[in-house]
Amino acid sequence: MTGAIAGTIERLREAGVDNPRLDARLLTTEEQIARRVVREPVAYILGHKGFWTLDIAVGPGALVPRPETETLIEQLLKHAPDRTAALDILDLGTGTGCLLLAALSEYPNARGVGVDSSAEALAWARRNVEKQGANARLVECDFTEIDGAYDVILSNPPYIRTGDIAGLAPEVRLYEPVRALDGGADGLDAYRALAPAIRCLLKPGGLVFLEIGAGQGAEVSAILGLEILGIASDLAGVERCVVGRKS
Ligand SMILES: C[S@@+](CC[C@H](N)C(=O)[O-])C[C@H]1O[C@@H](n2cnc3c(N)ncnc32)[C@H](O)[C@@H]1O
């Protein structure tokens, strides 16, 4: 190990960074290291993050794609095995567009709509849609304002209790947009807003895949008000995805 790398690791460790060795290898300039020392997320500094099989552009204004969110794509592939299907796919709260683009990459005949109320997040989604050459339309509006009829709805809504936000890691609390995180007093506000919209927007037989926070499975299933096909866990064993169907 060179002295410079050892020095960077020490600076990052002192700043409280979780994995200083890995980050010291990824960050190659003093400007990048200085940003990481004040706990800016690595993905914002590098400008991209891997999600599913894709390289997703991301920066301030959009949530960094998380590996646990891939659970929704795994469940989609399980419940909709015909990869040639011309599915209409809707992603509510699309952020960088990671979920929508991962889904479209697996169903070449599908077309997608991504909705977000944040213009900043949608700017990242637009870059990613163009980069992937995906058949997707992006709409800036509230979850509840979109219309249409869809075979598949994906959503990773904000689900953290307002009171828990102050206790999150600095990378999240200081840098990621609060509207991507804050689910209200009990964390369930977005599900209550989404549920009637989802029931209306799904075609008969249509499927919904909703990301949830730890312990929210039973409540979100009840709020959704559809047939529940299952609650799937992520790789860490935490319940992460409610799968529903409109009968
Ligand atoms: C947890 S982030 C998920 C982003 C992305 N789908 C992902 O999985 O990385 C939630 C997203 O929902 C958007 N959002 C929050 N409330 C919304 C609302 N009422 N209507 C539309 N979008 C909303 C936020 O701007 C944010 O981009």
Ligand as a Chemical Component Dictionary entry (heavy atoms), coordinates in Angstrom:
data_LIG
# 
_chem_comp.id                   LIG 
_chem_comp.type                 NON-POLYMER 
_chem_comp.pdbx_formal_charge   0 
_chem_comp.three_letter_code    LIG 
# 
loop_
_chem_comp_atom.comp_id 
_chem_comp_atom.atom_id 
_chem_comp_atom.alt_atom_id 
_chem_comp_atom.type_symbol 
_chem_comp_atom.charge 
_chem_comp_atom.model_Cartn_x 
_chem_comp_atom.model_Cartn_y 
_chem_comp_atom.model_Cartn_z 
_chem_comp_atom.pdbx_ordinal 
LIG C1  C1  C 0  -37.330 6.284  -2.294 1  
LIG S1  S1  S 1  -37.204 7.285  -3.740 2  
LIG C2  C2  C 0  -37.129 6.023  -4.993 3  
LIG C3  C3  C 0  -36.395 6.409  -6.242 4  
LIG C4  C4  C 0  -36.132 5.233  -7.207 5  
LIG N1  N1  N 0  -37.377 4.626  -7.639 6  
LIG C5  C5  C 0  -35.256 4.195  -6.542 7  
LIG O1  O1  O 0  -35.764 3.115  -6.194 8  
LIG O2  O2  O -1 -34.048 4.445  -6.355 9  
LIG C6  C6  C 0  -38.869 7.917  -3.876 10 
LIG C7  C7  C 0  -39.125 8.856  -5.035 11 
LIG O3  O3  O 0  -40.502 9.240  -4.994 12 
LIG C8  C8  C 0  -40.615 10.625 -5.305 13 
LIG N2  N2  N 0  -41.847 11.108 -4.663 14 
LIG C9  C9  C 0  -42.076 11.298 -3.346 15 
LIG N3  N3  N 0  -43.331 11.699 -3.136 16 
LIG C10 C10 C 0  -43.929 11.770 -4.367 17 
LIG C11 C11 C 0  -45.232 12.100 -4.805 18 
LIG N4  N4  N 0  -46.196 12.458 -3.947 19 
LIG N5  N5  N 0  -45.502 12.042 -6.126 20 
LIG C12 C12 C 0  -44.530 11.677 -7.014 21 
LIG N6  N6  N 0  -43.263 11.333 -6.648 22 
LIG C13 C13 C 0  -42.976 11.378 -5.335 23 
LIG C14 C14 C 0  -39.344 11.250 -4.767 24 
LIG O4  O4  O 0  -39.051 12.464 -5.411 25 
LIG C15 C15 C 0  -38.319 10.140 -5.036 26 
LIG O5  O5  O 0  -37.682 10.334 -6.285 27 
# 
loop_
_chem_comp_bond.comp_id 
_chem_comp_bond.atom_id_1 
_chem_comp_bond.atom_id_2 
_chem_comp_bond.value_order 
_chem_comp_bond.pdbx_ordinal 
LIG C1  S1  SING 1  
LIG S1  C2  SING 2  
LIG S1  C6  SING 3  
LIG C2  C3  SING 4  
LIG C3  C4  SING 5  
LIG C4  N1  SING 6  
LIG C4  C5  SING 7  
LIG C5  O1  DOUB 8  
LIG C5  O2  SING 9  
LIG C6  C7  SING 10 
LIG C7  O3  SING 11 
LIG C7  C15 SING 12 
LIG O3  C8  SING 13 
LIG C8  N2  SING 14 
LIG C8  C14 SING 15 
LIG N2  C9  SING 16 
LIG N2  C13 SING 17 
LIG C9  N3  DOUB 18 
LIG N3  C10 SING 19 
LIG C10 C11 SING 20 
LIG C10 C13 DOUB 21 
LIG C11 N4  SING 22 
LIG C11 N5  DOUB 23 
LIG N5  C12 SING 24 
LIG C12 N6  DOUB 25 
LIG N6  C13 SING 26 
LIG C14 O4  SING 27 
LIG C14 C15 SING 28 
LIG C15 O5  SING 29 
# 
